[in-house]
Amino acid sequence: MAVATTTPRRPRGRRTQWQVFLSALYRNKLALFGVVFMITLLLTMAASPWLPIPSPTRINLAATFQPPSAAHWLGTDENGRDVFARLLAGGRVSIAVGFAAALLTVVIGSALGVLAGYFGGLTDRVIMRFTDGLLSVPVFFLLLAVVAIWGSSITVLVVALGFTRWMGPARLIRGEILRFKAMEYATAARALGAGHLRLMVRHLLPQAMPALIVATSIGVGNVMLIEAGLSFLGLGIAPPTPSWGNMLTASQFYMWTAPHLAVYPGVMILLSVMTFNTLGDVLRDALDPRLRSSGS
């Protein structure tokens, strides 16, 4: 006699992590708009080599301050360069710098935070007092000194941002490790013979990943603002490489004759920073089980 078999099903009411994220994103209309904007922007930047637009560095002094047209979708700047092409090229630089610097910040902060929280004692005191000392120094002025000494190339800017902004993530991860290392699963892993490295990497650090993801998302927007501020002072990405920051800087001399040159990069910076900050809120709501349970 044939025996009926059934396939295992997910418990009723249990949602996947992806479904939780999409639900939180749908509830936050500002974040949803930002994500749609960022996806559209990234796809347009990826397709820019095949778009009928000039090179972003092509200078044509006979066509300066041209209005939008079929040849120049957003017009031209003070050197006759295509504004739309420069916005796309500058976006690639600004977003790449934001992501790279934010990731470097989180990597450094995570490593030091895990060591401080796991070992405690003298290790914790030394790392945290060093962290507190750096937190007492204004980061922006520290960046000014680093960039003024070593130059303003993309590599120097990313490294400088990463090594001057890791303190916040380090304190955050330390707190998470202190919270999780005393839990039963960590005690059981230690009793079964797990070494220090395995405990930190396989058992404790994954528990802090939600906080790391949120910190990275918010950090991208903050780095983009810092890069724009440095460029405004002439210490950011150096021309002719375009970035939204140095485009905004160049436009300040033409505020009365061509104010739109400041509007375009300013709006792009505003929308991008808003996107990453609101996305951080959505990720926090989706990844934190305490917030999920209270909101359900």
Buried (B, 14 or more C-beta within 10 A) or exposed (E): EEEEEEEEEEEEEEEEEEEBBBBBBEEBEBBBBBBEBBEEBEEBBEEBEEEEBBEBBEBBEEBBBBEEEEEBBBBBBBBBBBBBBBBBBBBBBBBEBBBBBBBBBBBBBBBBBBBBBBBBEEBBEEBBEBBEEBEEEEBEEBBBEBBEEEEBEBEBBBBBBBBBBBBBBBBBBBBBBBEBBEEEEBEEBBEEEBEEEEBBEEBBBEBBEBBBBBBBBBBBBBBBBBBBBBBBEEBBBBBEBBBBBBBBBBBEEBEEEBEBBBEBBBEBBEBBBBBBBBBBBBBBBBBBEEEBEEEE
